Amino acid sequence: MALKIFNTLGGEKEEFIPLKTGEVKMYVCGVTVYDSSHLGHCRFLLSFDVIYRYLRFCGYQVHYVRNFTDVDDKIIKRAQEDNVSCEVITEKYIEEFHRDASALGLLEPTQEPRATDHIAEIVKLIQRLEEKGLAYRVDGDVFYPVQGFAGYGKLSRKKIDELEAGARVEVDERKRSPLDFALWKSSKAGEPTWESPWGPGRPGWHIECSAMSTKYLGQPFDIHGGGRDLIFPHHENEIAQSEGAFGQPLARYWIHNGFLNIDQEKMSKSLGNFYTIREVLERTDPAALRHYFLGSHYRSPMDFSFEALEEAARGMDRIYETIDRVERASGGKKDVEAEPGLLDDFRQEMSDDFNTPRALALIFDEVRSVNRLLDERRTDGIFSRAQAIRTMCEALGLLQDSPRRFFENKKKRWFREQGLTQAQVEQWIAERDRARKEKNWEEADRIRNELHDKGIVIEDTPGGTLWKVK
C-alpha cells in the first residue's frame, strides 16, 4: 500500500514517491548545542526516529542526516557567561546529547555533521549566491535579499508585503529590507571566527543547513524535517538560499512535528515547568516516554503531564507482560513467523502519514486478544500473533529490552525512589512465603497488602513467588 505523507509545502497528504526507487534521502534539523536537550527536543527526536524506522521497515535504504548547530549567538552567549570557549560548550552538550539519544533508543543517523566542519562549503554557497545576485555585502556582513527570490513564503504561506509591514526584527538600517537575513556575520571581539572573501567572521544560521544538506544529500533530496517552529523563518530561508543558488527544489517533502506544552503552558524555566530529557528519564523508562509521545500524532499539538506519562508506562507494562507470558507459554519456541494480516493492518495505519495513535490502538487490541487466549489456555496461532506484536513494536522502537531486563530496570528505579533495597523486598517475600507454609494466612495477607501499598504486585506460581513494581 502507498505511503502518504502530509507535505507542509503543499498543505495536504501526498503519495510518497522517492527520487530513486528503494532509497530515501532525509535531512532533519538537529539541536543547537548550548544547553541540555529538553522535552521539546525529545518530541522531534522521537517523531523522526519513528519515521526513520518505518521507512526502513518498508524496505527503503535511508540516508538520514541530522546536524548539530555548533556556532550560534546562543552558544557565544553561554560561553561568555561561563567564561569558557565556545568549543568547551559545544563539546559538553554534544556529548550529553549523545547520552540522551542512546538512553532514548534513537537509531543513529547516517551522518551527524557539525556546522563548524563545513565552513568551506558555506563560503562556496554564499559565493554562488553572490554570482546569482542573491547576496550583498555591507561592512563585512553578507545579506540575502528576500525580494530577489520570487518563491519566498511558499512554505509558510506568508507574503513579503505583510511580513515587512509587521516585521518584528531588530532594525538594521544597512539592510535593504528588514526581512533580509545574514549569510555571513563579520567577526566581533571574543567570538569564533573564520577567514572568508568578506573578511573574518562566521556563518549565519540558515546557510549552515543549506550547505550541509546539499553536501551529503545533493539537491533535490526527498525529505526535509524539523519542528513546526522552524517553518518560518529557518526553513523558508533555507529554500530561498538553496533554490536561489541552484534553480531547483531543495526537498520534495517537508515534514514538521507539532508543538509541545507542559500542563497546558509553554515550557519555560521561569515557570518552573522546564524538564530535560535526562530529568524525565530518571522518573520513567525510555519505552514509556516513547509510548507517551507516539500516543499523539506527530503533527498534532501536544500537552505533557506526568500523570499521562504514568498511564503510558502502564501501557508498556501490559505489552511486556504479554510478551513475557507468551515466552513462558511457548517453552522457548523460536523463529515463529509474524501473522501477516496483522502486519498488513499495521502498514495501513502507519502508511497514513505515520499514524502512530492508530498503530498503537491496533497493538493494544492484539495484546488484549492474546491475553484472553492465554487465560483460556488456547495456543492455536497465538505465537505468530505475539510475534506480530513484537514486530510492530520494534518498528516503533518500543521494544529495546527483554521483558526480564525491562522489569529489572523498573525495580531499580523504584528502589531509588523508595529508598529501599532489593534485599529488603526479598526479605518481605521470604517472610510471606514462610507465613504461607505455616498456614498463617492473616500474616501472609498482611505482608501482601503492605507490599501492594508500596507499589509491588505479587504472583504466586508453581516455581515460586514472583514480584514486580506496578
C-alpha positions as CSV (number, residue, x, y, z in Angstrom):
1,M,0.0,0.0,0.0
2,A,1.2,3.5,-0.8
3,L,2.8,5.6,1.9
4,K,1.1,9.1,2.2
5,I,2.9,12.0,3.9
6,F,1.5,15.4,4.9
7,N,3.7,17.7,2.9
8,T,3.9,21.2,4.6
9,L,4.8,22.6,1.2
10,G,1.6,21.6,-0.4
11,G,-0.5,21.7,2.7
12,E,-2.0,18.2,2.2
13,K,-1.2,14.5,2.2
14,E,0.7,13.3,-0.9
15,E,1.8,9.8,-2.0
16,F,5.4,9.4,-1.2
17,I,7.5,8.7,-4.3
18,P,11.2,8.8,-3.7
19,L,13.5,10.3,-6.3
20,K,15.3,6.9,-6.6
21,T,13.4,3.7,-6.2
22,G,14.1,1.9,-2.9
23,E,16.1,4.8,-1.5
24,V,15.2,7.8,0.7
25,K,17.4,10.8,1.4
26,M,16.2,12.7,4.6
27,Y,17.6,15.7,6.4
28,V,16.4,16.8,9.8
29,C,17.5,20.0,11.6
30,G,19.1,19.0,14.8
31,V,19.8,20.8,18.1
32,T,21.8,24.0,18.8
33,V,24.3,22.7,21.4
34,Y,24.3,25.4,24.1
35,D,22.2,23.7,26.8
36,S,20.8,20.3,27.8
37,S,18.2,18.8,25.5
38,H,14.6,19.1,26.8
39,L,11.2,17.6,26.2
40,G,10.6,19.7,23.2
41,H,13.7,18.2,21.6
42,C,12.5,14.8,22.8
43,R,9.3,15.1,20.8
44,F,11.0,15.9,17.5
45,L,13.8,13.4,18.0
46,L,11.3,10.5,18.7
47,S,9.0,11.7,15.8
48,F,11.7,11.5,13.2
49,D,13.2,8.3,14.8
50,V,9.9,6.6,14.2
51,I,9.7,8.0,10.6
52,Y,13.2,6.7,10.0
53,R,12.4,3.3,11.5
54,Y,9.2,3.0,9.5
55,L,10.8,3.9,6.2
56,R,13.4,1.1,6.9
57,F,10.5,-1.2,7.9
58,C,9.0,-0.6,4.4
59,G,12.3,-1.7,2.9
60,Y,13.8,1.6,2.0
61,Q,17.5,2.2,2.2
62,V,17.5,5.5,4.1
63,H,20.3,8.1,4.1
64,Y,19.5,10.1,7.2
65,V,21.3,13.3,8.1
66,R,20.7,15.2,11.3
67,N,23.0,18.1,12.1
68,F,24.4,20.0,15.0
69,T,24.4,23.8,15.0
70,D,27.7,24.4,16.9
71,V,28.2,28.1,16.1
72,D,25.4,30.5,17.0
73,D,24.6,33.6,19.1
74,K,23.2,31.4,21.9
75,I,26.4,29.4,22.1
76,I,28.5,32.5,22.2
77,K,26.4,34.0,24.9
78,R,26.6,30.8,27.0
79,A,30.4,30.6,26.6
80,Q,30.8,34.2,27.7
81,E,28.6,33.6,30.8
82,D,30.6,30.5,31.7
83,N,33.9,32.2,30.8
84,V,35.0,29.3,28.6
85,S,35.5,28.9,24.8
86,C,32.6,28.0,22.5
87,E,34.3,24.7,21.8
88,V,34.0,23.7,25.5
89,I,30.3,24.5,25.5
90,T,29.6,22.6,22.2
91,E,31.6,19.5,23.1
92,K,29.9,19.3,26.5
93,Y,26.4,19.4,25.1
94,I,27.1,17.2,22.1
95,E,28.4,14.5,24.4
96,E,25.3,15.0,26.6
97,F,23.1,14.8,23.6
98,H,24.6,11.5,22.6
99,R,23.9,10.1,26.1
100,D,20.3,11.2,25.8
101,A,19.9,9.8,22.3
102,S,21.3,6.4,23.5
103,A,19.0,6.4,26.5
104,L,16.0,7.1,24.3
105,G,17.0,4.3,21.9
106,L,17.3,6.5,18.9
107,L,18.8,4.9,15.8
108,E,22.0,6.6,14.8
109,P,21.7,8.8,11.6
110,T,23.9,8.1,8.6
111,Q,25.7,11.4,9.2
112,E,25.8,13.9,12.0
113,P,27.6,16.9,10.6
114,R,28.6,20.0,12.6
115,A,28.4,23.4,11.0
116,T,31.9,24.3,12.0
117,D,33.3,21.4,10.0
118,H,31.7,22.9,6.8
119,I,32.9,26.5,6.6
120,A,34.4,25.8,3.2
121,E,31.1,24.6,1.8
122,I,29.2,27.5,3.4
123,V,31.6,30.1,1.9
124,K,31.3,28.4,-1.6
125,L,27.5,28.5,-1.4
126,I,27.5,32.2,-0.4
127,Q,29.8,33.0,-3.3
128,R,27.4,31.2,-5.6
129,L,24.6,33.4,-4.3
130,E,26.7,36.5,-5.0
131,E,27.2,35.3,-8.5
132,K,23.4,35.0,-8.9
133,G,22.8,38.4,-7.5
134,L,21.2,37.0,-4.3
135,A,23.7,38.3,-1.8
136,Y,25.0,41.8,-0.9
137,R,27.9,43.0,1.3
138,V,27.7,45.6,4.0
139,D,30.7,46.3,6.2
140,G,32.0,42.7,6.2
141,D,28.5,41.2,6.6
142,V,26.7,39.5,3.8
143,F,22.9,39.5,3.5
144,Y,20.3,37.6,1.4
145,P,17.7,39.9,-0.3
146,V,14.4,38.1,0.1
147,Q,12.8,40.3,-2.6
148,G,15.1,38.7,-5.1
149,F,13.6,35.3,-4.7
150,A,10.2,35.0,-6.3
151,G,9.1,32.0,-4.3
152,Y,9.7,33.5,-0.9
153,G,6.9,32.5,1.5
154,K,5.7,29.4,-0.3
155,L,6.4,27.0,2.6
156,S,5.0,29.2,5.4
157,R,2.3,30.8,3.1
158,K,3.5,34.2,4.3
159,K,3.5,37.3,2.0
160,I,6.5,39.5,1.8
161,D,4.5,42.7,1.9
162,E,2.6,41.6,5.1
163,L,5.8,40.4,6.7
164,E,7.6,43.7,6.1
165,A,4.6,45.7,7.4
166,G,4.6,43.8,10.7
167,A,8.3,42.9,10.9
168,R,9.4,42.3,14.5
169,V,13.1,42.2,13.8
170,E,16.0,44.3,15.1
171,V,16.2,47.4,13.0
172,D,19.4,47.4,10.8
173,E,19.4,50.4,8.5
174,R,22.1,48.8,6.5
175,K,19.8,46.2,5.1
176,R,17.7,46.8,2.0
177,S,14.7,45.2,3.7
178,P,14.1,44.3,7.4
179,L,13.4,40.7,6.2
180,D,16.8,40.3,4.6
181,F,18.8,37.8,6.7
182,A,22.5,37.2,7.3
183,L,24.5,34.8,5.3
184,W,27.8,35.8,6.9
185,K,28.5,37.9,10.0
186,S,31.6,39.9,10.5
187,S,33.7,39.0,13.5
188,K,33.4,40.7,16.9
189,A,35.7,40.5,19.8
190,G,35.6,37.2,21.7
191,E,33.6,35.4,19.0
192,P,34.7,32.4,16.9
193,T,35.9,33.5,13.5
194,W,37.0,32.1,10.2
195,E,38.6,33.8,7.2
196,S,36.4,34.5,4.1
197,P,36.3,36.6,1.0
198,W,34.3,39.2,3.0
199,G,36.8,39.3,5.9
200,P,36.9,37.3,9.2
201,G,33.6,36.2,10.5
202,R,31.2,33.3,11.0
203,P,28.2,31.9,9.1
204,G,24.5,32.8,9.6
205,W,22.3,30.1,11.0
206,H,20.2,29.3,7.9
207,I,23.1,28.9,5.5
208,E,24.6,26.2,7.6
209,C,21.8,23.7,6.9
210,S,21.6,24.6,3.2
211,A,25.3,23.8,2.9
212,M,25.3,20.6,4.9
213,S,22.1,19.1,3.4
214,T,23.4,19.7,-0.1
215,K,26.8,18.3,0.5
216,Y,25.5,15.0,1.9
217,L,22.2,14.5,0.0
218,G,22.6,16.6,-3.1
219,Q,19.7,18.7,-4.4
220,P,16.9,18.0,-4.6
221,F,16.5,15.3,-1.9
222,D,13.4,13.5,-0.6
223,I,12.5,14.7,2.9
224,H,13.4,17.7,5.0
225,G,12.1,17.8,8.6
226,G,12.1,19.5,11.9
227,G,9.9,21.2,14.5
228,R,6.9,23.3,13.4
229,D,8.7,26.3,14.9
230,L,11.3,26.0,12.1
231,I,8.9,26.5,9.2
232,F,9.5,30.3,9.4
233,P,12.0,31.7,9.1
234,H,14.6,28.9,9.1
235,H,13.2,26.5,6.5
236,E,11.7,29.3,4.4
237,N,15.2,30.9,4.3
238,E,16.8,27.5,3.5
239,I,14.5,27.2,0.5
240,A,15.4,30.8,-0.7
241,Q,19.1,30.2,-0.4
242,S,19.3,26.7,-1.9
243,E,16.8,27.1,-4.6
244,G,18.1,30.6,-5.4
245,A,21.6,29.1,-5.8
246,F,20.8,26.0,-7.8
247,G,17.5,26.8,-9.5
248,Q,15.8,23.6,-8.4
249,P,13.8,22.4,-5.4
250,L,15.7,21.8,-2.1
251,A,13.5,19.0,-0.9
252,R,10.3,17.4,-2.2
253,Y,8.5,16.6,1.1
254,W,8.6,18.8,4.1
255,I,7.6,17.2,7.5
256,H,7.1,19.2,10.7
257,N,6.1,17.9,14.1
258,G,3.7,19.8,16.3
259,F,4.3,22.0,19.4
260,L,4.6,20.7,23.0
261,N,3.2,22.4,26.1
262,I,3.7,21.3,29.7
263,D,0.4,21.1,31.7
264,Q,-1.2,23.5,29.2
265,E,1.5,26.1,29.4
266,K,4.5,26.8,27.2
267,M,7.7,25.2,28.7
268,S,9.8,27.8,30.4
269,K,12.5,27.8,33.1
270,S,10.8,30.9,34.6
271,L,7.5,29.0,35.0
272,G,9.3,26.1,36.6
273,N,8.0,23.6,34.1
274,F,11.2,23.1,32.1
275,Y,12.3,19.4,32.0
276,T,15.4,18.0,30.4
277,I,15.3,14.6,28.8
278,R,17.7,13.3,31.5
279,E,15.4,14.5,34.3
280,V,12.4,12.8,32.9
281,L,14.3,9.5,32.2
282,E,15.2,9.4,35.9
283,R,11.5,9.0,36.6
284,T,10.4,6.6,33.9
285,D,11.5,4.1,31.3
286,P,12.5,5.3,27.8
287,A,9.9,2.9,26.3
288,A,7.2,4.6,28.4
289,L,8.3,8.1,27.3
290,R,8.4,6.9,23.6
291,H,4.9,5.3,24.0
292,Y,3.6,8.6,25.5
293,F,4.8,10.7,22.6
294,L,3.6,8.2,20.0
295,G,0.1,8.3,21.5
296,S,-0.4,11.6,19.8
297,H,0.0,12.1,16.0
298,Y,3.4,13.8,15.3
299,R,1.7,16.8,13.6
300,S,-0.8,17.4,16.5
301,P,-0.1,19.9,19.3
302,M,0.6,18.0,22.5
303,D,0.3,18.7,26.2
304,F,2.7,16.9,28.5
305,S,1.9,15.8,32.1
306,F,3.5,13.3,34.4
307,E,0.0,11.8,35.1
308,A,-0.4,10.9,31.4
309,L,3.2,9.6,31.3
310,E,2.4,7.2,34.1
311,E,-0.5,5.9,32.1
312,A,1.8,5.4,29.2
313,A,4.1,3.5,31.5
314,R,1.3,1.2,32.5
315,G,0.6,0.5,28.8
316,M,4.2,-0.6,28.3
317,D,3.9,-2.8,31.3
318,R,1.0,-4.6,29.6
319,I,3.0,-5.1,26.4
320,Y,6.0,-6.5,28.2
321,E,3.8,-8.7,30.5
322,T,2.1,-10.1,27.4
323,I,5.4,-10.9,25.7
324,D,6.7,-12.5,28.9
325,R,3.5,-14.7,29.3
326,V,3.9,-15.8,25.6
327,E,7.5,-16.7,26.1
328,R,6.7,-18.8,29.1
329,A,3.8,-20.5,27.3
330,S,5.9,-21.2,24.2
331,G,8.6,-23.1,26.2
332,G,11.4,-21.4,24.3
333,K,9.8,-21.7,20.8
334,K,11.8,-19.6,18.4
335,D,11.6,-18.3,14.8
336,V,7.8,-18.0,14.6
337,E,6.6,-16.1,11.5
338,A,4.5,-13.0,12.4
339,E,0.9,-13.1,11.5
340,P,0.9,-11.4,8.0
341,G,-2.6,-10.0,8.3
342,L,-1.8,-8.0,11.4
343,L,1.3,-6.6,9.8
344,D,-0.8,-5.5,6.8
345,D,-3.1,-3.7,9.2
346,F,-0.1,-2.1,10.8
347,R,1.2,-0.9,7.4
348,Q,-2.2,0.5,6.6
349,E,-2.3,2.7,9.7
350,M,1.4,3.8,9.6
351,S,1.3,4.5,5.8
352,D,-1.4,7.1,6.5
353,D,1.1,9.8,7.4
354,F,2.8,7.8,10.2
355,N,-0.4,7.5,12.3
356,T,1.2,6.1,15.5
357,P,-2.0,6.5,17.6
358,R,-3.9,4.1,15.4
359,A,-1.0,1.8,15.1
360,L,-0.8,1.7,18.9
361,A,-4.5,1.0,19.2
362,L,-4.0,-2.0,16.8
363,I,-1.2,-3.3,19.0
364,F,-3.2,-3.0,22.3
365,D,-6.2,-4.6,20.7
366,E,-4.0,-7.6,19.9
367,V,-2.4,-7.5,23.4
368,R,-5.9,-8.0,24.8
369,S,-6.8,-10.8,22.4
370,V,-3.5,-12.7,23.1
371,N,-4.0,-12.4,26.9
372,R,-7.6,-13.6,26.6
373,L,-6.4,-16.7,24.7
374,L,-3.7,-17.3,27.3
375,D,-6.3,-17.1,30.0
376,E,-8.3,-19.7,28.2
377,R,-5.2,-21.8,27.6
378,R,-5.7,-21.7,23.9
379,T,-2.5,-21.5,21.9
380,D,-3.6,-22.1,18.3
381,G,-2.0,-19.3,16.3
382,I,-1.0,-17.3,19.4
383,F,2.7,-17.4,18.8
384,S,2.5,-15.9,15.3
385,R,0.2,-13.2,16.7
386,A,2.6,-12.5,19.5
387,Q,5.4,-12.3,17.0
388,A,3.4,-9.7,15.1
389,I,3.1,-7.6,18.3
390,R,6.9,-7.8,18.7
391,T,7.5,-6.8,15.1
392,M,5.1,-3.9,15.2
393,C,6.5,-2.6,18.5
394,E,10.1,-3.0,17.2
395,A,9.1,-0.9,14.1
396,L,8.1,1.9,16.5
397,G,11.2,1.5,18.7
398,L,9.1,0.4,21.7
399,L,10.9,-2.9,22.4
400,Q,14.6,-2.4,23.2
401,D,14.8,-4.7,26.2
402,S,13.8,-8.2,27.1
403,P,10.8,-8.4,29.5
404,R,13.2,-9.5,32.2
405,R,15.5,-6.6,31.8
406,F,12.6,-4.1,31.4
407,F,11.1,-5.1,34.7
408,E,14.5,-5.3,36.4
409,N,15.2,-1.7,35.4
410,K,11.8,-0.7,36.7
411,K,12.6,-2.3,40.0
412,K,15.9,-0.3,40.2
413,R,14.1,3.0,39.6
414,W,11.6,2.0,42.3
415,F,14.3,1.2,44.8
416,R,15.9,4.7,44.2
417,E,12.5,6.4,44.6
418,Q,11.5,4.5,47.7
419,G,15.0,4.4,49.4
420,L,14.8,0.6,49.7
421,T,17.0,-2.2,48.5
422,Q,16.1,-5.4,46.7
423,A,17.3,-7.4,49.7
424,Q,14.6,-5.7,51.9
425,V,11.9,-6.6,49.4
426,E,13.1,-10.2,49.1
427,Q,13.2,-10.4,52.9
428,W,9.4,-9.4,53.0
429,I,8.8,-12.0,50.3
430,A,10.6,-14.7,52.3
431,E,8.6,-13.8,55.4
432,R,5.4,-14.1,53.5
433,D,6.4,-17.5,52.0
434,R,7.2,-18.7,55.5
435,A,3.8,-17.5,56.8
436,R,2.1,-19.3,53.9
437,K,3.9,-22.5,54.7
438,E,2.8,-22.2,58.3
439,K,-0.7,-21.6,57.0
440,N,-0.6,-18.2,58.8
441,W,-2.9,-16.6,56.1
442,E,-3.6,-13.5,58.1
443,E,0.1,-12.6,58.2
444,A,0.7,-13.6,54.6
445,D,-2.2,-11.3,53.5
446,R,-0.9,-8.5,55.7
447,I,2.6,-8.6,54.0
448,R,0.9,-8.8,50.6
449,N,-1.2,-5.8,51.3
450,E,1.8,-3.8,52.7
451,L,3.8,-4.6,49.6
452,H,0.8,-3.7,47.4
453,D,0.6,-0.3,49.2
454,K,4.3,0.3,48.4
455,G,3.6,-0.5,44.7
456,I,4.6,-4.2,44.5
457,V,2.5,-6.8,42.9
458,I,3.0,-10.5,43.9
459,E,2.3,-13.5,41.7
460,D,2.3,-17.0,43.3
461,T,3.5,-19.6,40.7
462,P,4.4,-23.3,40.8
463,G,8.0,-22.2,40.5
464,G,7.9,-19.8,43.4
465,T,6.8,-16.2,44.2
466,L,7.3,-13.6,41.5
467,W,7.0,-9.9,42.1
468,K,7.1,-6.7,40.1
469,V,6.6,-3.0,40.5
470,K,3.2,-1.7,39.5
